[in-house]
Amino acid sequence: MNLSGHPLHLTFTNLELNELTGQWEVAIKIFSNDLEADVLKATGVKLDMKSDHPDAATFEAINNWLEEGLKITFNHTTLPLSKWTRTGWETKEDAVRIRFTLPYNREVKRVEVKNTILFDLFTDQKNLLIFTKGKIQKSYQFRKGKPVIVINL
């Protein structure tokens, strides 16, 4: 089975403080076939990514998978995925975008992100993060051997 249906093994994650609501927002963009393959490998659940309205079992499988692949820590407090609120799901062409808000409304001095999404599937996997807080906007890259970044504010 050829898992590399495209030559680019990349995900995008945005982590942004919405200054109007005071909530942190996360958006994850991933190729649909990569998500299907890695969730199947990690959980044994076969996903159907063609639906714009996935069922509860699909979301549960994705959440279980994502809980292992993406961890966000503010000021040494890790927010488990069970505390995140899913605010959006969009399938477009060959990618899926999942949006969440995070329940952390205290002043943030330190952010740690661990992103190992798809590292078990592709040896050349890279995950990009765009971090935005007010006028601060920075980009970071995660890869095997460098799965964690720390942002001191």
Summary of the structure (lengths in Angstrom):
residues: 153
radius of gyration: 15.2
end to end distance: 44.8
largest distance: 47.6
contacts: 437
relative contact order: 0.23
helix: 19%
strand: 45%
